[in-house]
Amino acid sequence: MGLLDGLRAALGLRAEADAKRDADPDDLFGMSTAYLTMEADLGYESADVGALCFSGVDSHTFQEAVDDVEAILEAGQQDTGTDFRLTEDDHGYHWVVLEDSDPEDLITSLHFAADTFIEHGYGSRLLAAVFAYHGRDGPAYWIYSFRRGAYYPFAPRDGRERDSSTEFKLEAALDGELEIEREKEYWYPLWPSRGGTHPWE
């Protein structure tokens, strides 16, 4: 199974078949308290960036949904100061990337973006929301799977290695605060492109 097939299986087609429920962007607000735990208890600070991953479809109505996402984020930019951009990775997946030094504003903007897709009838195109952190041992991410309705940790290291001990530590610390994905087969790594820093690069 190739990288693209694996992503489709873990966050897309197979996850959709095994979905717990419909995508619910309100789950993203769980990160509002989790980021405090990450900092106070684990020494991980927000990297001031998060992203929404979605699969595109070639249709006029879907483009209208994307346009509305941009319009909503632009309208809120003056109040929140949240910068954003749309990008596409090497695997053909689309990302709304947001940057804000206030984690609450970052989470709210991600929620608005996801909710807009759902309102347009494209909730099934949402794959994941990704929240970035940095700590002494390296970066860590919390990834929310819309198809599974659950979070899982991802701690990438050089050489496309995962720090499993860190991931299990994060799981234990946030269990009960976040809805954790219990089936480890769905803890799919979102590697960046060669030379990239974050999964969307």
C-alpha positions in Angstrom: 0.0 0.0 0.0 1.4 3.4 -1.0 1.5 6.5 1.0 -1.5 8.0 -0.8 -3.5 4.8 -0.5 -2.7 4.6 3.2 -3.9 8.1 3.8 -7.1 7.4 2.0 -7.6 4.2 4.0 -6.9 5.8 7.4 -8.6 9.1 7.1 -10.9 8.5 4.1 -12.6 5.5 2.5 -11.9 2.9 5.3 -12.6 5.4 8.0 -15.8 6.4 6.4 -16.9 2.8 6.3 -16.0 2.4 10.0 -17.2 5.9 10.9 -18.6 6.4 14.4 -20.8 9.3 13.3 -21.1 12.3 11.0 -18.4 15.0 11.1 -18.9 17.3 14.0 -16.8 20.4 14.1 -17.8 21.1 17.7 -15.3 18.4 18.7 -12.5 20.8 17.8 -13.4 22.9 20.9 -12.0 20.1 23.0 -8.6 21.5 22.1 -9.5 24.7 24.0 -8.6 23.0 27.3 -6.2 20.4 25.9 -3.6 23.0 24.8 -3.5 24.2 28.5 -2.8 20.7 29.6 -0.2 20.3 26.9 1.7 23.4 28.2 1.2 23.1 31.9 1.6 19.4 32.4 3.7 18.3 29.4 5.8 21.3 28.5 4.4 21.5 24.9 3.6 25.0 23.6 1.3 25.7 20.8 3.2 26.3 17.6 0.6 28.9 16.7 -0.5 27.0 13.6 -3.2 24.5 12.7 -4.8 23.2 9.5 -7.8 21.6 8.0 -7.3 18.8 5.5 -10.0 18.1 2.9 -10.3 16.2 -0.4 -11.5 18.3 -3.3 -14.1 17.6 -5.9 -14.4 19.1 -9.4 -17.8 20.8 -9.1 -19.1 24.4 -9.1 -20.9 24.0 -5.8 -17.8 22.7 -4.1 -15.8 25.7 -5.3 -18.6 27.9 -3.9 -18.0 26.2 -0.5 -14.3 26.8 -0.7 -15.0 30.5 -1.6 -17.3 30.8 1.3 -14.6 29.4 3.7 -12.2 32.0 2.4 -14.8 34.8 2.8 -15.6 33.8 6.3 -12.0 33.7 7.4 -11.3 37.0 5.7 -14.3 38.6 7.5 -13.0 37.3 10.8 -9.4 38.2 10.2 -9.7 41.7 11.5 -11.3 40.6 14.8 -9.1 37.5 15.5 -5.9 38.4 13.7 -5.9 34.8 12.3 -3.8 34.6 9.1 -4.8 31.9 6.6 -3.9 30.4 3.3 -5.1 27.6 1.1 -2.6 25.1 -0.2 -2.4 21.6 -1.8 0.1 19.0 -0.8 2.1 16.5 -3.0 -0.6 13.9 -2.6 -3.4 16.1 -4.0 -5.1 16.9 -0.7 -6.1 20.5 0.1 -5.4 22.4 3.3 -6.7 25.5 5.0 -3.7 26.6 7.0 -4.2 29.1 9.8 -1.7 31.0 12.0 -2.6 32.8 15.2 -0.7 33.3 18.5 -4.0 32.9 20.4 -5.0 29.2 20.4 -8.6 30.1 21.1 -8.8 32.2 17.9 -7.0 29.4 16.0 -9.5 26.8 17.2 -12.5 29.0 16.5 -11.3 29.8 12.9 -10.8 26.1 12.2 -14.3 25.4 13.5 -15.8 28.1 11.2 -14.0 26.6 8.2 -15.1 23.1 8.9 -18.7 24.1 9.7 -18.9 26.0 6.4 -18.1 22.8 4.5 -20.7 20.9 6.4 -23.3 23.6 5.8 -22.7 23.3 2.1 -23.2 19.6 2.2 -19.5 18.7 1.9 -18.8 17.4 5.4 -17.8 14.1 3.8 -14.9 15.8 2.2 -13.3 16.8 5.5 -10.5 14.5 6.5 -8.6 15.9 9.5 -7.9 18.9 11.6 -4.3 19.2 12.7 -3.0 21.2 15.8 0.8 21.7 16.0 2.9 21.9 19.2 6.6 22.0 19.9 8.4 20.7 22.9 12.0 19.9 24.1 12.1 16.6 22.2 10.6 17.9 19.0 7.3 18.6 17.4 4.0 16.9 18.3 0.6 17.1 16.6 -2.9 16.3 17.7 -4.9 15.1 14.6 -8.6 15.0 14.6 -10.2 12.5 12.2 -13.6 13.8 11.1 -14.6 10.3 9.8 -13.8 8.7 13.1 -14.8 11.5 15.4 -11.7 11.1 17.5 -8.2 12.5 18.1 -4.8 10.8 18.0 -1.2 12.1 18.7 1.5 12.2 16.1 5.2 12.8 17.1 7.3 12.8 14.0 11.1 12.7 14.2 14.0 12.9 11.6 14.2 10.1 9.1 10.4 9.6 9.1 10.5 8.0 12.5 7.7 8.2 15.0 8.4 8.8 18.7 5.9 6.2 20.0 6.7 6.7 23.6 5.8 10.4 23.3 2.6 9.5 21.5 1.6 7.1 24.2 2.5 9.7 26.9 0.3 12.3 25.1 -2.5 9.8 24.8 -2.4 9.0 28.6 -2.3 12.7 29.6 -5.2 13.8 27.4 -7.4 10.7 27.8 -10.7 11.9 29.1 -10.1 15.5 28.0 -10.2 14.6 24.3 -12.1 11.8 22.6 -9.1 9.5 21.8 -9.0 7.1 18.9 -8.7 3.7 20.6 -7.8 1.7 17.5 -4.1 2.4 16.8 -4.4 1.4 13.2 -6.1 4.7 12.6 -3.2 6.7 14.1 -1.9 7.4 10.6 1.2 9.5 10.2 0.8 12.7 8.2 4.4 13.1 6.9 5.3 16.4 5.3 6.7 16.5 1.8 10.4 16.1 1.4 12.0 19.2 3.0 8.7 20.3 4.6 8.2 21.0 8.2 4.5 20.4 8.8 2.1 17.8 7.3 0.6 20.4 4.9 4.0 21.3 3.5 
